[in-house]
Amino acid sequence: MGQSKATKKFEKHHLKDVLERRKGLKKTKQQQQLKAKKKARRVEENGGAAAEENAAAVKEGAKKSGKDAFQDMSVDDFFQGGFEIPEMPKQKGGKRKRQEVVEDDESEASFEEQPVVADEGASGSESEDDADHKQQLDALAENDPEFHKYLQENEPELLGGELAEVGELSDASDEPKRKKQKKSQGDDSDDEMEGGGKNKLDKATVKRWQQALTEQRSLRAAKEVVLAFRVAAHISEDEEKDFKYSISDPDVYHHLLTTALKHIPTVFHHHLLVQESKSGKVHVPTESKKFKTLVPLLKSQISSIIHLLDSLSDAATLRLTLSSTLPLLPYLLSFKKLVRDTARAAAAVWSTSSSPESTRIAAFLVLRRLVVIGDSGIRENVLKATYQALVKGSRNTTMHTMPGVNLMKNSAAELWGLCSTSGDGVAYTTAFTFIRQLAIHLRGSITNNSNESYKTVYNWQYVHSLDFWSRVIASHATAPTSPLRPLIYPL
C-alpha cells in the first residue's frame, strides 16, 4: 500500500522539524526529572528544612573569596562539612557547575573504594524514560507501520537503537544485498562484499576491503570492516553471539585488526573534515547529513575499541589501538557516555603496572586530548577517571612499580594543570573534593577507637594521594592568580 499525498507532504515539509522538536522535549523532560530527583535527594540527605536554613546561612559566607573563606574556617569546621565549595577568586562572571561535596558518612568507607560516587538518580531516570520510549515505539509500529518503517530507514537514533549494537549497521549493509539478489543472483563478488549470515572471513576479502578504503575511501567497505572488527574485538569471549562474520585464521584476524585501526580514521577524516582552531578547540559539523551517516560507524568502532582495550595484553597492539582512537575523539564529543567509557578504558591501561611505559604514555595522550578538546563536563569525567585509576594503580607498590607510579602522578598533575587554565573551575572543584575526602578519612581514623582504624590512612594509596596533590599544588598553584592556589590551606 503506497503512501498518501498528505503523508508524503508531511514527510517533506514538517517531519524533520517534528522530530527535532520531539528530541528537544524529551531532553528537557529528562533534565527536569533528573534535577527534581537530585533536589529531593539533597533535601533528604541534609535533613529537610533545617538543612535548607543552614544552606541559606552558609550562602552568605560563600560570597567571600576562596582564600578568605579558608582563613576564617577552623579545622573542625572543615572536617564537619555542610558548606559549599568556595568560589575561586577573580571569576565573577564565569558560570561553573556546583560540585556536590562528599558527605561525612563516607568516612566510614574503606579508602580502597573508588573515590567518586555514581549518580543513582540519573540512571534511574534514564531507565524509566527508556521504558516509556519503548512503549511509544511499540504503539507507533502497531498503529502506523509505514511511518515506523520510515523512521527505521532515516532516523534510527529516534528508535532508541544504541548503535554500539550495530543493529542499524547490519541492516544497512544487508539492504543493498537484497536489491542486488533481485537483479542478479550470479554476482559472487557482490555477495562476498555484502555477506549474509555468518561468513567465514578470508585474507582476500580483507585485502579487497583494505584496497577500497585506501584508494576510494569507500563507506560501503568501511561498514563491512567495522562489522568484522566487532567480531575481532569479541573473539576471546566464550559466549556465542550472532555476528555477521566469523574469524578462525590468526593471520586474517591480525590483518583485519590493522586494517580497521589504521584506515577507518582516515575514512572519517576524508568524508568529514574536523576544523581545529589555534587554541586547540575543534568543531565537527554534526548537523550535516554526512555526520548522521557516519554515526553508526563511529559508535560501533569506538565500542569495539573500548572492549578491545579491556581484553588486549599485547603492548604493540594496545599502542596501535590507542593511537587509532586519537583521530576519532573529535567526532565523539557529542556522545558523552562513549566519551566517559573511552576515558575509563584509557585510564585503566594508563594505570596498569604490567604495561610498558610507551603503552601507558599512549593511553595518557588519549586522556590529554580529551581534556584539550572537551568541554567542562568531559574534563570533569576525565579527571575523575584519572584519579580513580591513580588510586587503584598505586595499591601495590614495590621497587619495581615505583617508576610507573611516579609516571602516573606526574602525568596526572599535568592534566590538572591544563584544566586550571581553561577558566571553568573544574580543576579546582575536583581537587577540593578529593582533598577533603582525604581529610575525612584521616578524621575517621583518628576518632575511631578500633585497633584497625589506622589502616585507613596507613597504606600506599593514601600516601601516594597526598604526594600527588602536593605535586599538583607545587607545580600549578605557585602563581598568585592560579585558581588552584586556595587549595594550599586545605591540603
C-alpha positions in Angstrom: 0.0 0.0 0.0 1.5 3.3 -1.1 1.8 6.5 0.9 -0.9 9.1 0.7 -0.2 12.6 -0.7 -0.7 14.1 2.8 1.8 11.7 4.3 4.4 12.5 1.6 3.8 16.2 2.0 4.2 15.9 5.8 7.4 14.0 5.5 8.8 16.5 3.0 7.9 19.8 4.8 7.3 19.0 8.5 8.8 15.7 9.5 12.3 17.0 10.3 11.0 19.8 12.5 8.7 17.5 14.3 11.5 15.0 15.0 13.8 17.7 16.2 11.1 19.2 18.5 10.4 15.7 20.0 14.1 15.3 20.7 14.2 18.7 22.4 11.1 18.0 24.5 12.5 14.6 25.6 15.8 16.0 26.6 14.1 18.8 28.5 11.9 16.3 30.3 14.9 14.1 31.3 16.8 17.2 32.6 13.8 18.3 34.7 13.2 14.8 36.1 16.9 14.5 37.0 17.0 17.9 38.6 13.9 17.2 40.7 15.3 13.9 41.9 18.7 15.4 42.8 17.0 18.2 44.7 14.8 15.8 46.6 17.8 13.6 47.4 19.8 16.5 48.7 17.0 17.8 50.9 16.5 14.3 52.3 20.2 13.8 53.0 20.7 17.2 54.5 17.8 16.8 56.9 15.0 18.7 55.2 14.0 22.2 56.1 16.8 22.5 58.8 19.4 21.9 56.1 17.9 24.5 53.8 18.0 27.1 56.6 21.6 26.2 57.2 22.4 26.4 53.5 20.9 29.9 53.3 23.2 31.0 56.2 26.2 29.4 54.6 25.5 31.1 51.3 26.2 34.5 52.9 29.7 33.4 53.8 30.3 31.7 50.5 30.4 35.1 48.7 33.9 35.6 50.1 36.9 34.5 48.0 38.3 31.0 48.4 41.3 32.3 50.3 39.4 34.3 52.8 36.8 31.5 53.4 39.6 29.1 54.3 41.4 31.5 56.5 38.3 32.1 58.6 37.4 28.4 58.8 38.6 26.3 61.7 39.9 22.7 61.1 36.8 21.3 62.9 34.5 23.3 60.6 36.5 22.0 57.6 36.1 18.4 58.8 32.4 18.8 59.7 31.4 20.0 56.2 28.0 21.3 55.4 29.4 24.2 53.3 29.7 24.9 49.6 33.0 24.8 47.9 34.2 28.5 48.0 34.2 30.4 44.7 37.6 30.9 43.1 39.0 34.4 43.1 38.7 36.6 40.0 35.9 34.6 38.5 32.9 36.9 38.9 31.2 36.4 35.6 32.0 32.7 35.0 29.4 30.1 35.5 30.5 26.7 36.7 28.7 23.6 37.8 28.4 23.2 41.5 30.1 20.1 42.8 28.3 18.0 45.3 30.5 17.7 48.4 31.1 14.2 49.7 29.1 13.6 52.8 30.7 12.8 56.2 29.2 9.3 56.4 31.6 8.3 53.6 34.4 8.5 56.1 33.4 5.0 57.4 34.1 3.5 54.0 37.5 2.0 53.2 39.9 4.2 51.3 40.5 1.5 48.8 37.0 2.1 47.4 36.7 4.3 44.3 36.5 7.9 45.4 33.8 9.1 43.1 30.2 8.0 43.8 28.0 7.3 40.9 24.7 9.3 40.4 21.9 6.8 41.0 19.2 9.3 40.2 20.5 9.7 36.6 20.5 6.0 35.9 17.0 5.6 37.3 15.6 8.4 35.3 17.2 7.1 32.1 15.8 3.6 32.6 12.3 5.0 33.2 12.5 7.2 30.1 13.8 4.3 28.0 10.8 2.1 29.1 8.3 4.8 28.2 10.1 5.4 24.9 10.0 1.7 24.1 6.2 1.6 24.8 5.6 4.6 22.5 7.7 2.9 19.7 5.7 -0.3 20.0 2.4 1.6 19.7 3.8 3.5 16.7 4.8 0.3 15.0 1.3 -1.1 15.5 -0.8 2.0 14.6 1.4 3.4 11.8 3.8 0.8 10.4 4.7 2.9 7.3 5.8 5.8 9.4 7.7 3.4 11.8 9.5 1.9 8.7 10.4 5.4 7.5 12.0 6.2 10.9 14.0 2.9 10.8 15.5 3.9 7.5 16.1 7.6 8.0 16.1 8.4 11.8 17.3 5.2 13.5 18.6 7.1 16.6 15.0 8.0 17.4 14.1 4.4 17.8 16.3 4.0 20.8 18.9 2.0 18.9 22.2 2.0 20.6 24.4 1.9 17.6 27.1 0.2 19.6 25.0 -2.9 19.0 25.3 -2.2 15.2 21.8 -3.2 14.5 21.2 -0.5 12.0 24.6 -1.0 10.6 24.0 -4.6 9.6 20.6 -3.8 8.3 22.0 -1.0 6.2 24.7 -3.4 4.8 22.2 -6.2 4.1 19.7 -3.9 2.3 21.8 -3.4 -0.9 22.5 -7.1 -0.9 18.8 -7.9 -1.2 18.4 -5.5 -4.0 21.3 -7.0 -5.9 20.0 -10.5 -5.4 16.8 -9.5 -7.1 18.7 -8.1 -10.1 21.4 -10.8 -10.4 22.0 -13.8 -8.2 25.1 -14.8 -10.0 27.3 -11.9 -8.9 29.5 -13.7 -6.5 31.8 -10.7 -5.8 28.9 -8.6 -4.6 27.6 -11.4 -2.4 31.1 -11.7 -0.8 31.2 -8.0 -0.2 27.8 -7.8 1.5 27.9 -11.2 3.1 24.9 -13.0 4.7 24.6 -14.8 7.9 27.9 -15.9 9.4 30.5 -15.7 6.6 34.0 -17.0 7.3 36.5 -14.3 6.5 39.5 -14.9 4.3 42.5 -12.9 3.6 41.4 -12.0 0.1 38.2 -10.3 1.3 40.0 -8.3 4.0 42.6 -7.3 1.4 39.9 -6.1 -1.0 38.3 -4.1 1.8 41.6 -2.5 2.6 42.2 -1.6 -1.1 38.7 0.1 -1.2 39.4 2.0 2.0 42.8 3.3 0.8 42.0 4.1 -2.8 38.4 5.1 -2.8 37.7 5.9 0.9 34.6 3.6 0.4 31.9 3.9 3.1 30.5 0.6 2.0 33.7 -1.1 2.6 34.1 0.8 5.9 30.8 -0.6 7.1 31.9 -4.2 6.4 35.2 -3.6 8.1 33.5 -2.2 11.2 31.2 -5.2 11.4 34.1 -7.6 11.1 36.1 -5.6 13.6 33.4 -6.0 16.1 33.8 -9.8 15.7 37.5 -9.5 16.2 37.0 -7.4 19.4 34.8 -10.1 20.9 36.6 -13.1 19.6 38.0 -14.1 23.0 34.6 -14.5 24.6 33.1 -17.9 25.2 29.5 -16.9 24.5 28.2 -17.5 21.0 26.9 -14.2 19.6 25.0 -13.6 16.4 27.7 -11.8 14.4 27.7 -11.4 10.6 31.2 -12.8 10.1 33.4 -15.4 11.8 37.2 -15.5 12.1 39.2 -18.6 12.5 42.6 -17.8 10.9 45.1 -15.8 13.1 46.6 -14.1 10.0 43.1 -12.9 8.9 42.5 -11.6 12.5 45.7 -9.7 12.5 45.2 -8.3 9.0 41.6 -7.2 9.8 42.7 -5.6 13.1 45.4 -3.5 11.5 43.1 -2.5 8.6 40.3 -1.3 10.9 42.6 0.6 13.3 44.7 2.2 10.6 42.2 3.1 7.8 38.8 3.7 9.4 40.0 7.0 11.0 41.3 8.0 7.5 37.9 7.4 6.0 36.3 9.6 8.7 38.8 12.4 8.0 38.2 12.2 4.3 34.4 12.4 4.4 34.0 14.8 7.3 36.9 17.2 8.0 37.5 18.4 11.5 38.1 22.1 12.0 40.6 23.0 14.7 41.4 26.5 16.0 44.8 27.7 17.2 43.7 27.3 20.8 43.1 23.6 20.3 39.3 23.7 20.1 37.7 21.5 17.4 34.5 21.8 15.5 32.7 19.0 13.8 29.6 19.8 11.6 27.2 17.5 13.5 24.2 18.9 11.7 25.4 17.7 8.3 23.9 14.6 6.6 27.4 13.1 6.3 27.8 13.1 10.1 24.5 11.3 10.6 25.7 8.7 8.0 28.9 8.2 9.9 27.4 8.0 13.4 26.6 4.2 13.3 30.2 3.5 12.1 31.6 5.8 14.8 29.7 4.3 17.7 30.4 0.7 16.6 34.1 1.4 16.1 34.6 3.1 19.5 32.6 0.4 21.3 34.8 -2.3 19.8 37.9 -0.3 20.7 36.8 0.0 24.3 36.1 -3.7 24.5 39.4 -4.4 22.9 41.3 -2.3 25.4 39.9 -4.3 28.3 41.0 -7.6 26.8 44.2 -7.0 25.0 47.6 -7.8 26.5 50.0 -7.3 23.6 51.8 -4.0 24.1 52.2 -3.2 20.3 48.5 -3.9 19.6 47.5 -1.8 22.6 49.6 1.2 21.3 48.1 0.8 17.8 44.5 0.7 19.3 45.1 3.8 21.4 46.8 5.8 18.6 43.9 5.0 16.3 41.5 6.4 18.9 43.0 9.8 18.9 41.8 10.9 15.4 38.2 9.7 16.3 37.9 11.7 19.5 36.6 15.0 17.9 33.7 13.1 16.3 32.9 11.5 19.7 32.4 14.7 21.7 28.6 14.7 21.1 28.2 11.3 22.8 29.0 11.8 26.5 28.5 8.2 27.5 31.0 6.9 24.9 33.5 9.6 25.9 33.2 8.6 29.6 33.7 4.9 28.7 36.7 5.8 26.4 38.3 7.8 29.2 37.9 5.0 31.7 39.3 2.4 29.3 42.3 4.6 28.5 42.8 5.3 32.3 42.8 1.6 33.0 45.6 1.0 30.5 47.5 4.1 31.8 47.4 2.7 35.4 48.3 -0.9 34.7 51.7 -1.6 36.2 52.4 -4.5 33.8 52.1 -2.3 30.7 55.4 -0.8 29.3 56.0 2.9 29.6 55.3 3.6 25.9 51.9 2.0 26.1 51.0 4.0 29.2 52.1 7.2 27.6 49.9 6.4 24.6 46.9 6.0 26.9 47.8 9.3 28.6 47.8 11.0 25.2 44.1 10.0 24.8 43.2 11.4 28.2 45.2 14.6 27.4 43.5 15.0 24.1 40.0 14.8 25.7 41.0 17.4 28.2 42.2 19.8 25.5 39.2 19.5 23.1 36.4 18.6 25.5 34.0 20.9 27.4 33.8 21.2 31.2 31.7 18.1 31.6 34.2 16.0 29.6 37.1 17.4 31.5 35.5 16.6 34.8 34.8 13.0 33.8 38.4 12.6 32.6 39.9 14.0 35.8 37.7 11.7 37.9 38.6 8.6 35.9 42.3 9.6 36.1 42.3 10.0 39.9 40.4 6.7 40.4 42.9 4.9 38.2 45.8 6.5 40.0 44.5 5.4 43.4 43.8 1.9 42.1 47.1 1.6 40.3 49.1 2.6 43.4 47.7 -0.1 45.6 50.6 -2.5 45.2 53.8 -0.5 45.4 57.3 -2.1 45.1 60.7 -1.0 44.0 59.7 -2.3 40.5 56.4 -0.5 40.3 57.6 2.8 41.8 58.7 4.3 38.4 55.3 3.6 37.0 53.6 5.3 40.0 55.7 8.4 39.6 54.8 8.4 35.9 51.1 8.4 36.8 51.5 11.2 39.4 53.5 13.5 37.1 51.2 13.0 34.0 48.0 13.3 36.1 49.4 16.5 37.6 49.8 17.8 34.0 46.1 17.2 33.3 45.1 19.3 36.4 47.4 22.0 35.2 45.8 22.0 31.7 42.3 22.2 33.2 43.3 25.0 35.6 44.0 27.3 32.6 40.6 26.6 31.0 38.8 29.1 33.3 35.8 26.8 34.1 36.8 25.8 37.6 36.8 22.1 37.0 40.4 21.6 38.2 39.7 23.5 41.4 36.4 21.8 42.4 37.5 18.3 41.6 40.8 18.7 43.5 39.0 20.3 46.5 36.5 17.4 46.7 39.3 14.8 46.6 41.5 16.6 49.1 38.6 17.0 51.5 37.9 13.3 51.1 41.4 12.5 52.3 40.7 14.8 55.3 37.5 12.9 56.1 39.4 9.5 56.0 42.1 11.0 58.3 39.4 12.3 60.8 37.7 8.9 60.8 40.9 7.1 61.5 41.6 9.4 64.5 38.1 9.4 66.0 37.6 5.6 65.5 38.8 3.6 68.6 39.2 0.3 66.8 42.6 -1.3 66.6 42.4 -1.5 62.8 41.3 2.2 62.2 44.9 3.3 61.4 44.9 1.2 58.3 42.6 3.6 56.6 45.4 6.1 56.2 48.4 3.8 56.8 48.6 2.4 53.3 50.3 3.2 50.0 47.2 4.6 48.3 46.7 7.3 50.9 50.4 8.2 50.9 50.6 8.4 47.1 47.4 10.5 47.1 48.9 13.0 49.5 52.1 13.1 47.4 50.1 13.5 44.2 48.2 16.6 45.4 51.4 18.0 46.8 52.8 17.8 43.3 49.7 19.3 41.7 49.8 22.3 44.0 53.6 22.7 43.9 53.5 22.7 40.1 50.4 24.8 39.3 49.4 26.8 42.4 52.5 28.9 43.0 51.3 31.9 40.9 49.2 34.4 42.8 46.5 34.3 40.1 46.3 30.5 39.9 42.8 29.1 40.5 44.4 26.2 42.5 46.2 28.5 45.0 43.3 28.4 47.5 43.8 24.6 47.8 47.1 25.1 49.7 45.4 25.6 53.1 43.0 22.5 52.8 45.9 20.3 51.9 
